Amino acid sequence: MVIERTSKEIIIRLPSYVDTEGLQRLVDYLTYKEATSKSKAKQSDIDILAQEVKEGWWAKNRSRFVK
C-alpha cells in the first residue's frame, strides 16, 4: 500500500488482490466523513431528525407489514 499526499488530495494505492467488499465499506465511510466534515449539526439534532424520519416512514408503510 502506498499513501501519497498532494496539495489537493490524498492518493491511496492498493494491490489488485485487496478484498473489494471491505474496500467498498471503507470508501463508503470515507464518503460519509467527507460529506459531514463541515457539518455543524449536533448529535442530538441528528438523533431527533432520524427519529422523525423513522416515524414518517413507518406511518406510510405500516399497512404493508401489519394486516
MIKE-724099 format. One record per residue: residue number from 0; residue in one letter; x, y, z of N, C-alpha, C, O in turn. Coordinates in Angstrom, 3 decimals. Each point is the difference from the previous one (the first is absolute). Layout:
# MIKE-724099
<pt><i>NUM</i><aa>A</aa><n_xx>X</n_xx><n_yy>Y</n_yy><n_zz>Z</n_zz><ca_xx>X</ca_xx><ca_yy>Y</ca_yy><ca_zz>Z</ca_zz><c_xx>X</c_xx><c_yy>Y</c_yy><c_zz>Z</c_zz><o_xx>X</o_xx><o_yy>Y</o_yy><o_zz>Z</o_zz></pt>
...
***
This chain:
# MIKE-724099
<pt><i>0</i><aa>M</aa><n_xx>0.851</n_xx><n_yy>-1.171</n_yy><n_zz>0.000</n_zz><ca_xx>-0.851</ca_xx><ca_yy>1.171</ca_yy><ca_zz>0.000</ca_zz><c_xx>0.895</c_xx><c_yy>1.233</c_yy><c_zz>0.000</c_zz><o_xx>1.025</o_xx><o_yy>0.049</o_yy><o_zz>0.681</o_zz></pt>
<pt><i>1</i><aa>V</aa><n_xx>-1.439</n_xx><n_yy>0.944</n_yy><n_zz>-1.463</n_zz><ca_xx>0.721</ca_xx><ca_yy>1.265</ca_yy><ca_zz>-0.078</ca_zz><c_xx>-1.004</c_xx><c_yy>1.118</c_yy><c_zz>0.257</c_zz><o_xx>-1.061</o_xx><o_yy>0.044</o_yy><o_zz>-0.624</o_zz></pt>
<pt><i>2</i><aa>I</aa><n_xx>1.398</n_xx><n_yy>0.856</n_yy><n_zz>1.543</n_zz><ca_xx>-0.833</ca_xx><ca_yy>1.168</ca_yy><ca_zz>0.273</ca_zz><c_xx>0.810</c_xx><c_yy>1.234</c_yy><c_zz>-0.352</c_zz><o_xx>1.126</o_xx><o_yy>0.178</o_yy><o_zz>0.466</o_zz></pt>
<pt><i>3</i><aa>E</aa><n_xx>-1.714</n_xx><n_yy>0.665</n_yy><n_zz>-1.290</n_zz><ca_xx>0.688</ca_xx><ca_yy>1.199</ca_yy><ca_zz>-0.465</ca_zz><c_xx>-0.895</c_xx><c_yy>1.208</c_yy><c_zz>0.222</c_zz><o_xx>-1.185</o_xx><o_yy>-0.035</o_yy><o_zz>-0.332</o_zz></pt>
<pt><i>4</i><aa>R</aa><n_xx>1.735</n_xx><n_yy>1.089</n_yy><n_zz>0.884</n_zz><ca_xx>-0.754</ca_xx><ca_yy>1.246</ca_yy><ca_zz>0.208</ca_zz><c_xx>0.511</c_xx><c_yy>1.040</c_yy><c_zz>-0.977</c_zz><o_xx>1.202</o_xx><o_yy>0.257</o_yy><o_zz>-0.080</o_zz></pt>
<pt><i>5</i><aa>T</aa><n_xx>-2.129</n_xx><n_yy>0.343</n_yy><n_zz>-0.665</n_zz><ca_xx>0.344</ca_xx><ca_yy>1.117</ca_yy><ca_zz>-0.870</ca_zz><c_xx>-0.623</c_xx><c_yy>1.251</c_yy><c_zz>0.617</c_zz><o_xx>-0.598</o_xx><o_yy>-0.073</o_yy><o_zz>1.073</o_zz></pt>
<pt><i>6</i><aa>S</aa><n_xx>0.730</n_xx><n_yy>1.185</n_yy><n_zz>-1.723</n_zz><ca_xx>-0.576</ca_xx><ca_yy>1.235</ca_yy><ca_zz>0.545</ca_zz><c_xx>-1.523</c_xx><c_yy>-0.002</c_yy><c_zz>-0.040</c_zz><o_xx>-0.637</o_xx><o_yy>0.775</o_yy><o_zz>0.714</o_zz></pt>
<pt><i>7</i><aa>K</aa><n_xx>0.038</n_xx><n_yy>-1.645</n_yy><n_zz>-1.547</n_zz><ca_xx>-1.451</ca_xx><ca_yy>0.004</ca_yy><ca_zz>-0.163</ca_zz><c_xx>-0.687</c_xx><c_yy>-1.296</c_yy><c_zz>0.399</c_zz><o_xx>-1.222</o_xx><o_yy>-0.019</o_yy><o_zz>0.146</o_zz></pt>
<pt><i>8</i><aa>E</aa><n_xx>1.975</n_xx><n_yy>-1.073</n_yy><n_zz>0.036</n_zz><ca_xx>-0.652</ca_xx><ca_yy>-1.281</ca_yy><ca_zz>0.273</ca_zz><c_xx>0.962</c_xx><c_yy>-0.989</c_yy><c_zz>0.644</c_zz><o_xx>1.212</o_xx><o_yy>0.213</o_yy><o_zz>0.050</o_zz></pt>
<pt><i>9</i><aa>I</aa><n_xx>-1.795</n_xx><n_yy>-1.300</n_yy><n_zz>0.438</n_zz><ca_xx>0.779</ca_xx><ca_yy>-1.118</ca_yy><ca_zz>0.517</ca_zz><c_xx>-0.257</c_xx><c_yy>-1.178</c_yy><c_zz>-0.938</c_zz><o_xx>-1.149</o_xx><o_yy>-0.322</o_yy><o_zz>-0.301</o_zz></pt>
<pt><i>10</i><aa>I</aa><n_xx>2.200</n_xx><n_yy>-0.302</n_yy><n_zz>-0.147</n_zz><ca_xx>-0.110</ca_xx><ca_yy>-1.106</ca_yy><ca_zz>-0.954</ca_zz><c_xx>0.434</c_xx><c_yy>-1.282</c_yy><c_zz>0.710</c_zz><o_xx>1.082</o_xx><o_yy>-0.063</o_yy><o_zz>0.584</o_zz></pt>
<pt><i>11</i><aa>I</aa><n_xx>-1.939</n_xx><n_yy>-0.954</n_yy><n_zz>-0.642</n_zz><ca_xx>0.306</ca_xx><ca_yy>-1.298</ca_yy><ca_zz>0.599</ca_zz><c_xx>0.053</c_xx><c_yy>-1.032</c_yy><c_zz>-1.115</c_zz><o_xx>-0.956</o_xx><o_yy>-0.157</o_yy><o_zz>-0.760</o_zz></pt>
<pt><i>12</i><aa>R</aa><n_xx>2.065</n_xx><n_yy>-0.535</n_yy><n_zz>0.667</n_zz><ca_xx>0.159</ca_xx><ca_yy>-1.046</ca_yy><ca_zz>-1.015</ca_zz><c_xx>0.063</c_xx><c_yy>-1.343</c_yy><c_zz>0.709</c_zz><o_xx>0.782</o_xx><o_yy>-0.191</o_yy><o_zz>0.931</o_zz></pt>
<pt><i>13</i><aa>L</aa><n_xx>-1.619</n_xx><n_yy>-0.739</n_yy><n_zz>-1.388</n_zz><ca_xx>-0.057</ca_xx><ca_yy>-1.333</ca_yy><ca_zz>0.586</ca_zz><c_xx>0.242</c_xx><c_yy>-1.042</c_yy><c_zz>-1.075</c_zz><o_xx>-0.299</o_xx><o_yy>0.237</o_yy><o_zz>-1.170</o_zz></pt>
<pt><i>14</i><aa>P</aa><n_xx>0.837</n_xx><n_yy>-1.392</n_yy><n_zz>1.550</n_zz><ca_xx>0.164</ca_xx><ca_yy>-1.064</ca_yy><ca_zz>-0.984</ca_zz><c_xx>-1.369</c_xx><c_yy>-0.531</c_yy><c_zz>-0.443</c_zz><o_xx>-0.974</o_xx><o_yy>0.088</o_yy><o_zz>0.747</o_zz></pt>
<pt><i>15</i><aa>S</aa><n_xx>0.907</n_xx><n_yy>-0.624</n_yy><n_zz>-1.936</n_zz><ca_xx>-1.276</ca_xx><ca_yy>-0.431</ca_yy><ca_zz>-0.578</ca_zz><c_xx>-0.636</c_xx><c_yy>-1.174</c_yy><c_zz>0.734</c_zz><o_xx>-1.185</o_xx><o_yy>-0.264</o_yy><o_zz>-0.202</o_zz></pt>
<pt><i>16</i><aa>Y</aa><n_xx>1.914</n_xx><n_yy>-0.440</n_yy><n_zz>1.034</n_zz><ca_xx>-0.567</ca_xx><ca_yy>-1.153</ca_yy><ca_zz>0.708</ca_zz><c_xx>-0.727</c_xx><c_yy>0.380</c_yy><c_zz>1.292</c_zz><o_xx>-0.518</o_xx><o_yy>-0.881</o_yy><o_zz>0.686</o_zz></pt>
<pt><i>17</i><aa>V</aa><n_xx>0.467</n_xx><n_yy>2.162</n_yy><n_zz>-0.340</n_zz><ca_xx>-0.687</ca_xx><ca_yy>0.439</ca_yy><ca_zz>1.208</ca_zz><c_xx>-1.497</c_xx><c_yy>-0.265</c_yy><c_zz>-0.137</c_zz><o_xx>-0.586</o_xx><o_yy>0.234</o_yy><o_zz>-1.058</o_zz></pt>
<pt><i>18</i><aa>D</aa><n_xx>-0.026</n_xx><n_yy>-0.722</n_yy><n_zz>2.134</n_zz><ca_xx>-1.431</ca_xx><ca_yy>-0.316</ca_yy><ca_zz>0.041</ca_zz><c_xx>-0.841</c_xx><c_yy>1.239</c_yy><c_zz>-0.334</c_zz><o_xx>0.049</o_xx><o_yy>0.997</o_yy><o_zz>0.720</o_zz></pt>
<pt><i>19</i><aa>T</aa><n_xx>-0.807</n_xx><n_yy>-1.062</n_yy><n_zz>-1.791</n_zz><ca_xx>-0.768</ca_xx><ca_yy>1.175</ca_yy><ca_zz>-0.425</ca_zz><c_xx>-1.204</c_xx><c_yy>0.265</c_yy><c_zz>0.895</c_zz><o_xx>-0.433</o_xx><o_yy>1.147</o_yy><o_zz>0.106</o_zz></pt>
<pt><i>20</i><aa>E</aa><n_xx>-0.120</n_xx><n_yy>-2.163</n_yy><n_zz>0.537</n_zz><ca_xx>-1.144</ca_xx><ca_yy>0.219</ca_yy><ca_zz>0.893</ca_zz><c_xx>0.430</c_xx><c_yy>0.849</c_yy><c_zz>1.201</c_zz><o_xx>-0.672</o_xx><o_yy>0.972</o_yy><o_zz>0.348</o_zz></pt>
<pt><i>21</i><aa>G</aa><n_xx>1.769</n_xx><n_yy>-1.332</n_yy><n_zz>0.272</n_zz><ca_xx>0.513</ca_xx><ca_yy>0.793</ca_yy><ca_zz>1.112</ca_zz><c_xx>0.423</c_xx><c_yy>1.380</c_yy><c_zz>-0.450</c_zz><o_xx>-0.205</o_xx><o_yy>0.983</o_yy><o_zz>0.712</o_zz></pt>
<pt><i>22</i><aa>L</aa><n_xx>0.785</n_xx><n_yy>-0.909</n_yy><n_zz>-1.877</n_zz><ca_xx>0.418</ca_xx><ca_yy>1.282</ca_yy><ca_zz>-0.554</ca_zz><c_xx>-1.218</c_xx><c_yy>0.896</c_yy><c_zz>-0.242</c_zz><o_xx>0.067</o_xx><o_yy>1.205</o_yy><o_zz>0.241</o_zz></pt>
<pt><i>23</i><aa>Q</aa><n_xx>-1.172</n_xx><n_yy>-1.774</n_yy><n_zz>-0.712</n_zz><ca_xx>-1.207</ca_xx><ca_yy>0.785</ca_yy><ca_zz>-0.237</ca_zz><c_xx>-0.542</c_xx><c_yy>0.567</c_yy><c_zz>1.306</c_zz><o_xx>-0.462</o_xx><o_yy>1.141</o_yy><o_zz>0.032</o_zz></pt>
<pt><i>24</i><aa>R</aa><n_xx>0.513</n_xx><n_yy>-1.920</n_yy><n_zz>1.043</n_zz><ca_xx>-0.440</ca_xx><ca_yy>0.503</ca_yy><ca_zz>1.307</ca_zz><c_xx>0.872</c_xx><c_yy>1.175</c_yy><c_zz>0.441</c_zz><o_xx>-0.499</o_xx><o_yy>0.982</o_yy><o_zz>0.550</o_zz></pt>
<pt><i>25</i><aa>L</aa><n_xx>1.797</n_xx><n_yy>-1.093</n_yy><n_zz>-0.794</n_zz><ca_xx>0.910</ca_xx><ca_yy>1.083</ca_yy><ca_zz>0.339</ca_zz><c_xx>-0.314</c_xx><c_yy>1.249</c_yy><c_zz>-0.829</c_zz><o_xx>-0.027</o_xx><o_yy>1.108</o_yy><o_zz>0.536</o_zz></pt>
<pt><i>26</i><aa>V</aa><n_xx>-0.208</n_xx><n_yy>-1.281</n_yy><n_zz>-1.820</n_zz><ca_xx>-0.327</ca_xx><ca_yy>1.128</ca_yy><ca_zz>-0.875</ca_zz><c_xx>-1.317</c_xx><c_yy>0.644</c_yy><c_zz>0.440</c_zz><o_xx>-0.118</o_xx><o_yy>1.225</o_yy><o_zz>0.009</o_zz></pt>
<pt><i>27</i><aa>D</aa><n_xx>-0.867</n_xx><n_yy>-2.041</n_yy><n_zz>0.353</n_zz><ca_xx>-1.273</ca_xx><ca_yy>0.545</ca_yy><ca_zz>0.491</ca_zz><c_xx>0.216</c_xx><c_yy>0.851</c_yy><c_zz>1.249</c_zz><o_xx>-0.579</o_xx><o_yy>1.077</o_yy><o_zz>0.138</o_zz></pt>
<pt><i>28</i><aa>Y</aa><n_xx>1.417</n_xx><n_yy>-1.573</n_yy><n_zz>0.766</n_zz><ca_xx>0.304</ca_xx><ca_yy>0.746</ca_yy><ca_zz>1.225</ca_zz><c_xx>0.706</c_xx><c_yy>1.314</c_yy><c_zz>-0.325</c_zz><o_xx>-0.335</o_xx><o_yy>1.043</o_yy><o_zz>0.560</o_zz></pt>
<pt><i>29</i><aa>L</aa><n_xx>1.302</n_xx><n_yy>-1.093</n_yy><n_zz>-1.456</n_zz><ca_xx>0.718</ca_xx><ca_yy>1.216</ca_yy><ca_zz>-0.374</ca_zz><c_xx>-0.915</c_xx><c_yy>0.999</c_yy><c_zz>-0.702</c_zz><o_xx>0.139</o_xx><o_yy>1.208</o_yy><o_zz>0.187</o_zz></pt>
<pt><i>30</i><aa>T</aa><n_xx>-1.065</n_xx><n_yy>-1.705</n_yy><n_zz>-0.987</n_zz><ca_xx>-0.986</ca_xx><ca_yy>0.870</ca_yy><ca_zz>-0.654</ca_zz><c_xx>-0.862</c_xx><c_yy>0.696</c_yy><c_zz>1.049</c_zz><o_xx>-0.269</o_xx><o_yy>1.197</o_yy><o_zz>-0.101</o_zz></pt>
<pt><i>31</i><aa>Y</aa><n_xx>-0.159</n_xx><n_yy>-1.955</n_yy><n_zz>1.107</n_zz><ca_xx>-0.770</ca_xx><ca_yy>0.570</ca_yy><ca_zz>1.110</ca_zz><c_xx>0.808</c_xx><c_yy>1.074</c_yy><c_zz>0.732</c_zz><o_xx>-0.514</o_xx><o_yy>1.082</o_yy><o_zz>0.282</o_zz></pt>
<pt><i>32</i><aa>K</aa><n_xx>1.778</n_xx><n_yy>-1.383</n_yy><n_zz>0.023</n_zz><ca_xx>0.851</ca_xx><ca_yy>0.965</ca_yy><ca_zz>0.703</ca_zz><c_xx>0.176</c_xx><c_yy>1.281</c_yy><c_zz>-0.819</c_zz><o_xx>-0.010</o_xx><o_yy>1.101</o_yy><o_zz>0.550</o_zz></pt>
<pt><i>33</i><aa>E</aa><n_xx>0.169</n_xx><n_yy>-1.252</n_yy><n_zz>-1.853</n_zz><ca_xx>0.142</ca_xx><ca_yy>1.167</ca_yy><ca_zz>-0.862</ca_zz><c_xx>-1.288</c_xx><c_yy>0.820</c_yy><c_zz>-0.019</c_zz><o_xx>0.037</o_xx><o_yy>1.228</o_yy><o_zz>0.079</o_zz></pt>
<pt><i>34</i><aa>A</aa><n_xx>-1.168</n_xx><n_yy>-1.910</n_yy><n_zz>-0.184</n_zz><ca_xx>-1.287</ca_xx><ca_yy>0.696</ca_yy><ca_zz>-0.089</ca_zz><c_xx>-0.357</c_xx><c_yy>0.721</c_yy><c_zz>1.299</c_zz><o_xx>-0.675</o_xx><o_yy>1.029</o_yy><o_zz>-0.035</o_zz></pt>
<pt><i>35</i><aa>T</aa><n_xx>1.114</n_xx><n_yy>-1.549</n_yy><n_zz>1.172</n_zz><ca_xx>-0.368</ca_xx><ca_yy>0.594</ca_yy><ca_zz>1.283</ca_zz><c_xx>1.107</c_xx><c_yy>0.835</c_yy><c_zz>0.628</c_zz><o_xx>-0.164</o_xx><o_yy>0.504</o_yy><o_zz>1.112</o_zz></pt>
<pt><i>36</i><aa>S</aa><n_xx>1.270</n_xx><n_yy>-0.351</n_yy><n_zz>-1.795</n_zz><ca_xx>1.161</ca_xx><ca_yy>0.665</ca_yy><ca_zz>0.595</ca_zz><c_xx>-0.260</c_xx><c_yy>1.460</c_yy><c_zz>0.380</c_zz><o_xx>0.620</o_xx><o_yy>0.506</o_yy><o_zz>0.936</o_zz></pt>
<pt><i>37</i><aa>K</aa><n_xx>-1.498</n_xx><n_yy>0.158</n_yy><n_zz>-1.623</n_zz><ca_xx>-0.257</ca_xx><ca_yy>1.413</ca_yy><ca_zz>0.291</ca_zz><c_xx>-1.338</c_xx><c_yy>0.218</c_yy><c_zz>0.707</c_zz><o_xx>-0.438</o_xx><o_yy>1.137</o_yy><o_zz>0.179</o_zz></pt>
<pt><i>38</i><aa>S</aa><n_xx>-0.193</n_xx><n_yy>-2.218</n_yy><n_zz>0.213</n_zz><ca_xx>-1.292</ca_xx><ca_yy>0.096</ca_yy><ca_zz>0.670</ca_zz><c_xx>0.147</c_xx><c_yy>0.590</c_yy><c_zz>1.391</c_zz><o_xx>0.952</o_xx><o_yy>-0.306</o_yy><o_zz>0.718</o_zz></pt>
<pt><i>39</i><aa>K</aa><n_xx>-1.888</n_xx><n_yy>1.144</n_yy><n_zz>-0.349</n_zz><ca_xx>-0.013</ca_xx><ca_yy>0.583</ca_yy><ca_zz>1.338</ca_zz><c_xx>-1.137</c_xx><c_yy>-0.588</c_yy><c_zz>0.833</c_zz><o_xx>-0.285</o_xx><o_yy>0.477</o_yy><o_zz>1.098</o_zz></pt>
<pt><i>40</i><aa>A</aa><n_xx>-0.357</n_xx><n_yy>-1.510</n_yy><n_zz>-1.626</n_zz><ca_xx>-1.103</ca_xx><ca_yy>-0.627</ca_yy><ca_zz>0.709</ca_zz><c_xx>0.511</c_xx><c_yy>-0.707</c_yy><c_zz>1.250</c_zz><o_xx>1.091</o_xx><o_yy>-0.570</o_yy><o_zz>0.006</o_zz></pt>
<pt><i>41</i><aa>K</aa><n_xx>-1.884</n_xx><n_yy>0.618</n_yy><n_zz>1.034</n_zz><ca_xx>0.318</ca_xx><ca_yy>-0.708</ca_yy><ca_zz>1.233</ca_zz><c_xx>-0.588</c_xx><c_yy>-1.405</c_yy><c_zz>-0.095</c_zz><o_xx>-0.985</o_xx><o_yy>-0.220</o_yy><o_zz>-0.704</o_zz></pt>
<pt><i>42</i><aa>Q</aa><n_xx>1.584</n_xx><n_yy>-0.716</n_yy><n_zz>1.406</n_zz><ca_xx>-0.501</ca_xx><ca_yy>-1.375</ca_yy><ca_zz>-0.020</ca_zz><c_xx>-1.457</c_xx><c_yy>-0.063</c_yy><c_zz>0.443</c_zz><o_xx>-0.775</o_xx><o_yy>-0.784</o_yy><o_zz>-0.547</o_zz></pt>
<pt><i>43</i><aa>S</aa><n_xx>0.389</n_xx><n_yy>1.599</n_yy><n_zz>1.532</n_zz><ca_xx>-1.390</ca_xx><ca_yy>-0.009</ca_yy><ca_zz>0.469</ca_zz><c_xx>-0.951</c_xx><c_yy>0.437</c_yy><c_zz>-1.114</c_zz><o_xx>-1.103</o_xx><o_yy>-0.537</o_yy><o_zz>-0.107</o_zz></pt>
<pt><i>44</i><aa>D</aa><n_xx>1.504</n_xx><n_yy>1.491</n_yy><n_zz>-0.719</n_zz><ca_xx>-0.819</ca_xx><ca_yy>0.442</ca_yy><ca_zz>-1.134</ca_zz><c_xx>-0.150</c_xx><c_yy>-1.131</c_yy><c_zz>-1.024</c_zz><o_xx>-1.081</o_xx><o_yy>-0.218</o_yy><o_zz>-0.548</o_zz></pt>
<pt><i>45</i><aa>I</aa><n_xx>2.169</n_xx><n_yy>-0.487</n_yy><n_zz>0.305</n_zz><ca_xx>-0.018</ca_xx><ca_yy>-1.107</ca_yy><ca_zz>-0.954</ca_zz><c_xx>-0.890</c_xx><c_yy>-1.117</c_yy><c_zz>0.511</c_zz><o_xx>-0.747</o_xx><o_yy>-0.601</o_yy><o_zz>-0.772</o_zz></pt>
<pt><i>46</i><aa>D</aa><n_xx>0.819</n_xx><n_yy>0.314</n_yy><n_zz>2.072</n_zz><ca_xx>-0.833</ca_xx><ca_yy>-1.048</ca_yy><ca_zz>0.584</ca_zz><c_xx>-1.491</c_xx><c_yy>0.330</c_yy><c_zz>-0.131</c_zz><o_xx>-0.810</o_xx><o_yy>-0.876</o_yy><o_zz>-0.304</o_zz></pt>
<pt><i>47</i><aa>I</aa><n_xx>0.457</n_xx><n_yy>2.132</n_yy><n_zz>0.533</n_zz><ca_xx>-1.401</ca_xx><ca_yy>0.430</ca_yy><ca_zz>-0.131</ca_zz><c_xx>-0.458</c_xx><c_yy>-0.137</c_yy><c_zz>-1.451</c_zz><o_xx>-1.088</o_xx><o_yy>-0.514</o_yy><o_zz>-0.257</o_zz></pt>
<pt><i>48</i><aa>L</aa><n_xx>1.890</n_xx><n_yy>0.960</n_yy><n_zz>-0.674</n_zz><ca_xx>-0.335</ca_xx><ca_yy>-0.112</ca_yy><ca_zz>-1.417</ca_zz><c_xx>-0.163</c_xx><c_yy>-1.456</c_yy><c_zz>-0.413</c_zz><o_xx>-0.940</o_xx><o_yy>-0.340</o_yy><o_zz>-0.719</o_zz></pt>
<pt><i>49</i><aa>A</aa><n_xx>1.844</n_xx><n_yy>-0.519</n_yy><n_zz>1.165</n_zz><ca_xx>-0.084</ca_xx><ca_yy>-1.426</ca_yy><ca_zz>-0.340</ca_zz><c_xx>-1.294</c_xx><c_yy>-0.603</c_yy><c_zz>0.542</c_zz><o_xx>-0.648</o_xx><o_yy>-0.792</o_yy><o_zz>-0.686</o_zz></pt>
<pt><i>50</i><aa>Q</aa><n_xx>0.271</n_xx><n_yy>1.156</n_yy><n_zz>1.899</n_zz><ca_xx>-1.242</ca_xx><ca_yy>-0.512</ca_yy><ca_zz>0.588</ca_zz><c_xx>-1.215</c_xx><c_yy>0.476</c_yy><c_zz>-0.793</c_zz><o_xx>-0.933</o_xx><o_yy>-0.773</o_yy><o_zz>-0.222</o_zz></pt>
<pt><i>51</i><aa>E</aa><n_xx>0.933</n_xx><n_yy>2.021</n_yy><n_zz>-0.201</n_zz><ca_xx>-1.105</ca_xx><ca_yy>0.537</ca_yy><ca_zz>-0.793</ca_zz><c_xx>-0.115</c_xx><c_yy>-0.740</c_yy><c_zz>-1.339</c_zz><o_xx>-1.105</o_xx><o_yy>-0.315</o_yy><o_zz>-0.444</o_zz></pt>
<pt><i>52</i><aa>V</aa><n_xx>2.219</n_xx><n_yy>0.045</n_yy><n_zz>-0.181</n_zz><ca_xx>-0.001</ca_xx><ca_yy>-0.714</ca_yy><ca_zz>-1.278</ca_zz><c_xx>-0.549</c_xx><c_yy>-1.413</c_yy><c_zz>0.191</c_zz><o_xx>-0.814</o_xx><o_yy>-0.460</o_yy><o_zz>-0.800</o_zz></pt>
<pt><i>53</i><aa>K</aa><n_xx>1.252</n_xx><n_yy>-0.228</n_yy><n_zz>1.849</n_zz><ca_xx>-0.473</ca_xx><ca_yy>-1.359</ca_yy><ca_zz>0.272</ca_zz><c_xx>-1.510</c_xx><c_yy>-0.015</c_yy><c_zz>0.236</c_zz><o_xx>-0.710</o_xx><o_yy>-0.863</o_yy><o_zz>-0.516</o_zz></pt>
<pt><i>54</i><aa>E</aa><n_xx>0.226</n_xx><n_yy>1.833</n_yy><n_zz>1.306</n_zz><ca_xx>-1.433</ca_xx><ca_yy>0.060</ca_yy><ca_zz>0.288</ca_zz><c_xx>-0.805</c_xx><c_yy>0.281</c_yy><c_zz>-1.266</c_zz><o_xx>-1.059</o_xx><o_yy>-0.592</o_yy><o_zz>-0.209</o_zz></pt>
<pt><i>55</i><aa>G</aa><n_xx>1.558</n_xx><n_yy>1.487</n_yy><n_zz>-0.627</n_zz><ca_xx>-0.687</ca_xx><ca_yy>0.306</ca_yy><ca_zz>-1.252</ca_zz><c_xx>-0.025</c_xx><c_yy>-1.188</c_yy><c_zz>-0.937</c_zz><o_xx>-1.011</o_xx><o_yy>-0.265</o_yy><o_zz>-0.650</o_zz></pt>
<pt><i>56</i><aa>W</aa><n_xx>2.126</n_xx><n_yy>-0.455</n_yy><n_zz>0.578</n_zz><ca_xx>0.070</ca_xx><ca_yy>-1.190</ca_yy><ca_zz>-0.850</ca_zz><c_xx>-0.985</c_xx><c_yy>-1.047</c_yy><c_zz>0.505</c_zz><o_xx>-0.724</o_xx><o_yy>-0.607</o_yy><o_zz>-0.790</o_zz></pt>
<pt><i>57</i><aa>W</aa><n_xx>0.694</n_xx><n_yy>0.395</n_yy><n_zz>2.094</n_zz><ca_xx>-0.875</ca_xx><ca_yy>-1.025</ca_yy><ca_zz>0.559</ca_zz><c_xx>-1.466</c_xx><c_yy>0.373</c_yy><c_zz>-0.240</c_zz><o_xx>-0.810</o_xx><o_yy>-0.873</o_yy><o_zz>-0.312</o_zz></pt>
<pt><i>58</i><aa>A</aa><n_xx>0.459</n_xx><n_yy>2.144</n_yy><n_zz>0.450</n_zz><ca_xx>-1.379</ca_xx><ca_yy>0.434</ca_yy><ca_zz>-0.226</ca_zz><c_xx>-0.420</c_xx><c_yy>-0.273</c_yy><c_zz>-1.443</c_zz><o_xx>-1.147</o_xx><o_yy>-0.376</o_yy><o_zz>-0.242</o_zz></pt>
<pt><i>59</i><aa>K</aa><n_xx>2.046</n_xx><n_yy>0.557</n_yy><n_zz>-0.716</n_zz><ca_xx>-0.317</ca_xx><ca_yy>-0.231</ca_yy><ca_zz>-1.408</ca_zz><c_xx>0.005</c_xx><c_yy>-1.470</c_yy><c_zz>-0.376</c_zz><o_xx>-0.708</o_xx><o_yy>-0.387</o_yy><o_zz>-0.930</o_zz></pt>
<pt><i>60</i><aa>N</aa><n_xx>1.474</n_xx><n_yy>-0.440</n_yy><n_zz>1.611</n_zz><ca_xx>0.197</ca_xx><ca_yy>-1.377</ca_yy><ca_zz>-0.417</ca_zz><c_xx>-0.568</c_xx><c_yy>-1.056</c_yy><c_zz>0.947</c_zz><o_xx>0.108</o_xx><o_yy>-1.195</o_yy><o_zz>-0.275</o_zz></pt>
<pt><i>61</i><aa>R</aa><n_xx>-0.700</n_xx><n_yy>1.613</n_yy><n_zz>1.366</n_zz><ca_xx>-0.498</ca_xx><ca_yy>-0.945</ca_yy><ca_zz>1.005</ca_zz><c_xx>-0.960</c_xx><c_yy>-1.014</c_yy><c_zz>-0.602</c_zz><o_xx>0.068</o_xx><o_yy>-1.187</o_yy><o_zz>0.316</o_zz></pt>
<pt><i>62</i><aa>S</aa><n_xx>-0.949</n_xx><n_yy>1.645</n_yy><n_zz>-1.172</n_zz><ca_xx>-1.004</ca_xx><ca_yy>-0.908</ca_yy><ca_zz>-0.581</ca_zz><c_xx>0.638</c_xx><c_yy>-1.114</c_yy><c_zz>-0.831</c_zz><o_xx>-0.630</o_xx><o_yy>-1.039</o_yy><o_zz>-0.195</o_zz></pt>
<pt><i>63</i><aa>R</aa><n_xx>1.819</n_xx><n_yy>1.214</n_yy><n_zz>-0.285</n_zz><ca_xx>0.683</ca_xx><ca_yy>-1.043</ca_yy><ca_zz>-0.766</ca_zz><c_xx>0.462</c_xx><c_yy>-1.148</c_yy><c_zz>0.900</c_zz><o_xx>0.198</o_xx><o_yy>-1.121</o_yy><o_zz>-0.469</o_zz></pt>
<pt><i>64</i><aa>F</aa><n_xx>-0.026</n_xx><n_yy>1.405</n_yy><n_zz>1.770</n_zz><ca_xx>0.567</ca_xx><ca_yy>-0.998</ca_yy><ca_zz>0.898</ca_zz><c_xx>-0.992</c_xx><c_yy>-0.497</c_yy><c_zz>1.040</c_zz><o_xx>0.111</o_xx><o_yy>-1.139</o_yy><o_zz>0.454</o_zz></pt>
<pt><i>65</i><aa>V</aa><n_xx>-1.075</n_xx><n_yy>1.962</n_yy><n_zz>-0.068</n_zz><ca_xx>-0.980</ca_xx><ca_yy>-0.373</ca_yy><ca_zz>1.015</ca_zz><c_xx>-1.365</c_xx><c_yy>-0.085</c_yy><c_zz>-0.661</c_zz><o_xx>-0.491</o_xx><o_yy>0.976</o_yy><o_zz>-0.567</o_zz></pt>
<pt><i>66</i><aa>K</aa><n_xx>-0.107</n_xx><n_yy>-2.138</n_yy><n_zz>0.644</n_zz><ca_xx>-1.317</ca_xx><ca_yy>-0.176</ca_yy><ca_zz>-0.653</ca_zz><c_xx>-1.064</c_xx><c_yy>-0.319</c_yy><c_zz>0.987</c_zz><o_xx>-1.158</o_xx><o_yy>-0.178</o_yy><o_zz>-0.376</o_zz></pt>
***
